[in-house]
Amino acid sequence: MRQLNFVMIFVIGLGLVLFSIQNTEPVSIKFFEGKVIQAPLCIELIVAMGIGAVFAWVFNVWVQVQRIFTIRVEMEARDEQIAHLEEDVERYKAALEEQQRLLPSVSSASTEK
């Protein structure tokens, strides 16, 4: 998987470099009224791709944090369910032992008759 990621990053980087070499004309970007920035198209493209990469990374981290919290909640619910099931098993064991204790007295009473 790392090799595939490397190849994809390499191809995108190579395409960016080739595009940058051919597009050096100055272009103006208007952020808001009265604020205009002029820079070569290749620089603006590199900045835009960098900002996009940062946003993708932040989104990926956010998704992983959400997944961790979801897994933690599921684990707590499963631990609670396991505790209830263990209590049920102990209760059933106690009931079974009680029934087994009563069985010999029932069989000895039937043999006396």
C-alpha positions as CSV (number, residue, x, y, z in Angstrom):
1,M,0.0,0.0,0.0
2,R,2.9,2.4,0.7
3,Q,4.3,1.8,-2.7
4,L,1.0,2.6,-4.3
5,N,0.8,5.8,-2.2
6,F,4.3,6.7,-3.3
7,V,3.5,6.2,-6.9
8,M,0.4,8.3,-6.7
9,I,2.2,11.1,-4.9
10,F,5.1,10.9,-7.4
11,V,2.7,11.1,-10.4
12,I,0.8,14.0,-9.0
13,G,4.1,15.8,-8.1
14,L,5.5,15.2,-11.5
15,G,2.3,16.5,-13.2
16,L,2.4,19.6,-10.9
17,V,6.0,20.3,-11.9
18,L,5.3,19.9,-15.6
19,F,2.3,22.1,-15.3
20,S,4.3,24.7,-13.4
21,I,7.0,24.8,-16.0
22,Q,4.5,25.7,-18.7
23,N,2.3,28.1,-16.8
24,T,4.4,31.0,-15.4
25,E,2.2,33.9,-16.4
26,P,1.1,36.1,-13.5
27,V,-2.5,35.7,-12.4
28,S,-4.4,37.8,-9.9
29,I,-6.6,36.4,-7.1
30,K,-9.2,38.5,-5.4
31,F,-9.8,37.3,-1.8
32,F,-12.2,40.1,-0.8
33,E,-12.9,43.6,-1.8
34,G,-9.7,45.6,-2.1
35,K,-7.3,42.6,-1.5
36,V,-5.8,41.3,-4.7
37,I,-2.7,39.1,-4.9
38,Q,-0.8,38.6,-8.1
39,A,1.5,35.6,-8.5
40,P,2.5,33.1,-11.1
41,L,-0.2,30.5,-11.8
42,C,2.2,27.7,-10.9
43,I,2.7,29.1,-7.4
44,E,-1.0,29.6,-6.8
45,L,-1.6,26.0,-7.9
46,I,1.1,24.7,-5.6
47,V,-0.4,26.7,-2.7
48,A,-3.9,25.5,-3.5
49,M,-2.8,21.8,-3.6
50,G,-0.9,22.3,-0.3
51,I,-4.0,23.7,1.3
52,G,-6.1,20.8,-0.1
53,A,-3.6,18.3,1.2
54,V,-3.7,19.9,4.7
55,F,-7.5,19.8,4.6
56,A,-7.5,16.1,3.6
57,W,-5.1,15.3,6.4
58,V,-7.2,17.2,9.0
59,F,-10.3,15.4,7.7
60,N,-8.6,12.0,8.0
61,V,-7.5,12.7,11.6
62,W,-11.0,13.8,12.5
63,V,-12.5,10.6,11.0
64,Q,-10.0,8.5,13.0
65,V,-10.8,10.3,16.2
66,Q,-14.5,9.8,15.7
67,R,-13.8,6.1,15.0
68,I,-11.9,5.8,18.2
69,F,-14.7,7.3,20.2
70,T,-17.3,5.0,18.5
71,I,-15.2,1.9,19.2
72,R,-14.8,3.0,22.8
73,V,-18.5,3.4,23.3
74,E,-19.1,0.0,21.6
75,M,-16.5,-1.6,23.9
76,E,-18.1,-0.2,27.0
77,A,-21.5,-1.5,25.9
78,R,-20.0,-5.0,25.2
79,D,-18.2,-5.0,28.6
80,E,-21.5,-4.2,30.3
81,Q,-23.2,-7.0,28.4
82,I,-20.4,-9.4,29.3
83,A,-20.8,-8.5,32.9
84,H,-24.5,-9.1,32.8
85,L,-24.0,-12.5,31.1
86,E,-21.4,-13.5,33.7
87,E,-23.9,-12.6,36.4
88,D,-26.5,-14.8,34.6
89,V,-24.0,-17.7,34.4
90,E,-23.2,-17.4,38.1
91,R,-26.9,-17.3,38.9
92,Y,-27.6,-20.4,36.7
93,K,-24.7,-22.2,38.3
94,A,-26.1,-21.6,41.8
95,A,-29.5,-22.7,40.7
96,L,-28.1,-25.9,39.1
97,E,-26.1,-26.7,42.2
98,E,-29.2,-26.2,44.3
99,Q,-31.2,-28.5,42.0
100,Q,-28.4,-31.1,42.1
101,R,-28.3,-31.0,45.9
102,L,-32.1,-31.6,46.0
103,L,-31.9,-34.5,43.5
104,P,-30.3,-37.1,45.8
105,S,-32.9,-36.5,48.5
106,V,-35.7,-37.0,46.0
107,S,-34.2,-40.3,44.7
108,S,-33.5,-41.6,48.3
109,A,-37.2,-40.8,49.2
110,S,-38.5,-42.7,46.3
111,T,-36.3,-45.8,47.2
112,E,-37.7,-45.8,50.8
113,K,-41.2,-46.2,49.5
